[in-house]
């Protein structure tokens, strides 16, 4: 029974910190049981390392005995305890220990008596029971206290679930956790650019917010806010922070914030110390983690609410957007129908009608009115064309009629086509603007549309800023909200269309601009296409007429070509025959079908030369002429005059081939030969007379001097003189005979070679250098190129050059000038020899190349005739005389080597 009463008393002490009279009564009962008069039972307070008296009829209740005054592990040792200064009491002390399976033996208290117990058996039982009771009752009461604290945590759960904002959560958490942990000061610290605290004290109802600059916080204070959670005792830094003494505190991190629980509150329970313990730290740490989660939940719910709100807003905007998109799709379909209908129109006027009808039809874009101004290129202005919309007097009736007509058609495009071509547009609106001039330059709206090709959407605010500059359009329309659409083609603007909602007052939205932009482009292209179609149709008619004319001309030219007296052969750039007229068929006994697409060289070796010259003509892009060209046909000689002409396209840009014209001149050549033969016979008769005359003089001289020689045979001087004269006359006779023979002999086989004509002239100049020096003549030789090759017989050309330069020396006065030049022509090499002197008159010049004609005292008159024979008959060149103001020039033209190579073949 006494054990139960001991536990009841201890429970009352530890639970309520209450010391009743029962403690003294229990002490007396224990004293009787163990055989002593007085007894005290003290509990070991580990935190303070003292024994506190709890049950006693000996020492004062709650009297504290330092552990150091008690001998360790000595049973019933005598100890003198000073109750008051100078008042010591003799006691016998028994140490009480409890064995804990987890930590081993631990000290729980002591028994103090005024004498040694006489009943040791009872004493030992009482001592064991008290040791267990002093261990169990405090542990039980502490566990019950922590159980109550944990049970109080449901308030946090409710708080965490019910808090709607972070501020509400913070305030409620600080108050609830302060109550659970029994802290006098509870604070939430946030350290960023400054030191911010939210503080709650148990003697206040509101939270206090404190902000301190970091520079004002000591390092002693800041060190507490590093690392993990901790218990601190007598922290001077926190005392400085809260401006009051802090005995103990819990510091617990919570993400980027810290919780501080300072100073344990006193309660009506037995406390060994007023400090926080590990259980408090554990509760604080767990609660801080839950606070973080709750804060995250609030933040999440807040964001969720914001997102839900945004989603609701988004839903509304999307619903509006969907409606707008539906309207846009309807308008886009309308634009498609309008564009499709305009594309099917082949008249510009009907395109305009379709456009205005599509813009104003309630079934399509549904604007109230549409005004068309077209661009006049000549006057560079806009001209009023059409204005479509209901008349102001019968608006509703006109709309009803239009909609009824539109509903009759299942096909919108068909509706637009038929309405555009049949509807009467000459209403009152059109009469107001038809043929009216609208200058666009310097106009703030029309100029932007026409020149910059931009759509202009006007509203009351914009019109107000423009003022009187746009009064003409505003007054005409009667509204300040309208859109001006340029009709843009690929090459320019065809005009503008002005739309408005005069009757419905419906605003023109920004989204309509894209629709109008498509209308602008598609209508411009449709107008351009229709205009091109009209132009194409006119051109087609013109082309058909031209085609008929061309067919007639082609037939006519073909007829002319086939009936020409000349053979016409056309070669392409590859040398293949593309045209072969009837005369060519007759000349060469080949049908056109046989020769088309065939190379000309297949006709024979002579045609190979012609083909080569054709390619040369294409190369130099000039005409080549061949006279009296010999072609063997069926074993017969035929002569042709041939012209090879480059064949250009109509614009003379691209070379398509060559045109070869062949004229049969065999009869002419034969007649020429006969004529020359007759002339030669006539010349021979004249020559005989001239020869007789020329020979008679030296023969007479010879006869005279022979007689003198006979008379003076004995005179050596006279005889030698006469013999020399006779010898000179004989040489003269030989020269005359040689010239006559040279002129009259038949052409011989010539040995053509390539040589530099400039070198030949230099060689001749050196031969005649003495004669030039004797007359002190200024001799000059000029050339286009150092190397100038000709293809001819060297000796015969040299004979010509000697003759001409020698004639020039004889005709040039003393101290006169001679100029020899060589030049490269298109088809020939030119050698000209000019001498200073009296120009030869025309009558004399016409006879210069006639045999036996001479202006000299001595000479046969055959020199220039022989030169002409060599150059023209033998070398196929030309020689002629050109008089100048101060002299005479003789010119030789020799064919270029490439042509002579062909002749050589």
C-alpha positions, 0 to 999 in steps of 0.5 A: 500500500505504501508503494502506491501512495509513494507513486501517487505523491511523486506523480502529484509532484512531477505532474503538478509541481505540487507538494502536499502534506502527504509528502510528510506523512509518507516520509514518517511512514517510511521512517517507521518501516526502516527504523529511523526517526527522520527521512528525506527522499531527493531526486537527481536533476541531471541538468543541474547536477543536484539532488532535490528533496521531494518527500521529507520529514527531515530536510526542507521540501525542494531543498537542493543538495549538490552532488559533489557533497555526496560520496559516490557509491558508498552505502549509508555514508555519513554526510554533513549537509549545510541547511543554512549558513552555519547550520549543518545537519548530520545525515546518512546517505544511500545512493539510488540507481536504476539499471536501464537495459539500453544505457546501463545503470543510471543515478536517480536519487538518494535517501537521507536519514538522521540515523542508521536504519534499524530495519535493514531488510525493509530499508533495502526493499524501500530503497529498491522501490524508491529507485524504480519510482524515481526513475519511472514517474519522471519518465512517465510524466515526461512521456505523457507531456511529449504525448500531449505535445504530439497530440497538439500537432493536429492543430498544425495539420488543421492549420496547414490544410486550412491556410489560404495564404503564406502570410496566414500560414506563417502567423498561425504556425508561429502561434501554434508551434510556440504553444506546442514547444512552450517558447516565449519567443518564436521567430521566422528569419529570412536572410537575403539582401537584408535580415528580416524577422517575423516575431511572435511573443507569448504575451502579444496577439500580433506578429511583429515584422523586423528588418535589419541591415546585414551590416548591423548584424554581428558575426556572433549572431550570423554564425547561428544561421549556418549548418543544420538544426541546433539547440543553443544555451545562453546565446549572446548573439540571439539576446542581442537580436531580441534585446532580451536575455535568451537562456536557450533556443532552438534554431531550425532551417526551413529552405532559405529561412530559419525558425527560432524558438527561444526561452522555454516557458514555465508551467505548473509541472515539475521541471528539472530545467527550463531549457529545450531538449532533443524531443523539442528539437525533433518536434521543431524539425518535423514541424518546419518540414511540414511548414515547408510542405504546407508553404509549397502546397499554398504556393501550388494552390495559388499558382493553380488558382492563377492557372485556372483563372488564366485557363478560364480567361483563355477559354473565353478568349479562345471561344471569342477567337473561335467565333472570330476564326469562324467568321474569318473562315466564312470571309475567306470562303467568300474571298475564294468565291469572289476570286474564282468568279473574277477569274472566270470573267473575260471582261474588265468591266465584269470583273469590276462588277463581280468585285463590287457585288462580292464586297457588298453581298450579305452572303459574302463579305457583306459591306454596306457599300463599295465605291470603285475609282479606276486609274486613268494613266493618261491624266494620272488621276482616279476616275469615278466608275461605279458605286454599289449599295442600297439607296438610302431611301429603300435600304431594307427593301434593297437588302431583302431583294439582294439576299433573296436573289443570292439564296436562289443559287446553290453555287455562289460563283454562279450567283456572282457571275450571273448577277455581275453580268445582269445587275444594273449598276447605274443607281443613284450612287453611281450617278453621283461619282461617275466620271468624276475626277479624284486627284490622288497625288498629295492626298493623304489616303489615296496617294498611300493606296495608289503609290505605296499600294497599301490598304488604308483603314480609316476611323474617327480618330485617324480622320480627325488628325487628317482634318480638311485634307480628306474632307472630299472623301469624308463628305462624299461617303458621309462616314468616318470609318471606311477602308480603301483597297488598292487593286494591285496588279503585277505592273501597277495599280488599276484603281481603288475600292472604298468600302464602308458600313454606312447603314449598319455602323459595323466597325471594320476590324484589324482582322479584316485587313488580311481579307482585304489584302487578299481581295486587293491582290486577287482582284488586281490579278483578275483585272490584269488577266481580263485586260490581258485576255482582251489584249490577247484576243485582239492580238489573236485576231491581228495575228490571224490576219498576219498569219494569213498574210505570212502564209501568202508571203511565204507562198509568194517568197517560195514561188519567187525562190523557186522561179529565180534564174539563179541557183539558191542553196542555203546551208545551216551552221553545220554546213547541211543543206536546208534549201535547194531551189529548182534552178539548183536542181537543174544545174546539178541534177539533184532533187531537193529531197535528195539534198536536204540535210546533206553536206554540200561536199557530197557533190564533189571536190569543187563543192568542198571548196565552196563549203569551206568558203561558206564556213569562212563567211560565217566566221568573218560574218561578211559576204564572199564573192567568186567570179568565173568559178569552174565546176566540172558537171558530168564531165563538162566545164561550167563557170559560175559567179558565186556569192556566199552571204551570211544568213541572219535572223530577222533581227540580225542578232543570231547567225543561222547559216549562209546563202549561196547564190550561183549564176551560170556564166559559162556562156559569158566566160566563153564570150569573154574568152572569144572577145579576148582572143579577138582583142588579142588578134587586133592587138597582135595586128597593132603590135605588128605595126608597132613592132615594125615601127619599133624595130625599124628605127634601130635597124635604120640606125644599124644600117647607117652605122654599118655603112659608116663602119665600112667607110672608117674601117681603118680608123680604130677610134671611129670603128670602136665607137660605131661598134659600141653604138651598134651593140647598144642598138642590138641590145635595144632590139633584144629588149623590145623582142623580149617584151613582145614575147613576154606579153604575147606568150601563152600563160605557163605553169606557175609555181605558187609559194608563200612569202613575205611581201614586205621582204620582197619590197625591201629586196627590190628597194635595195636593187634600186637604191642607187637610182633613188640616191641619184635623184635624192628621193625621200623613199618611205615604206610603211606596213600594217604588220612586219610579217605579211604573207601572200600566196603567189609566184615570187619572181613574177610579183617581183617583176611587177614591183620592180617595174612599178617602183622604177616607173615611180623613180623615173616620174619623181622629180629630183628631191621628191618623195616616194611612199610604198605601203602594204595593208591587210584588207578584208579579202586581200593584201594591198601594195600601193606605190605613190610618187610625187609628181604631176597627176595623170589625167583621166584620158591618159590614165584610161590607156595606161595598161593598154599594150604599146601605150607610153608617154616616154620618149623611149620604151615599148609601152608594154611594162604596165600591160605586162604587170596587169597580165601578171597580177590579174590573169596569172595571180587573180588579183587587181592592179589600178591607178589612183591620181592624187592632188600631188602625184600618182598611186598604183595599187596591187591587190593580191588575194589572202592566202586562205582563199589562194590555198583553196584555188591551189587545190 
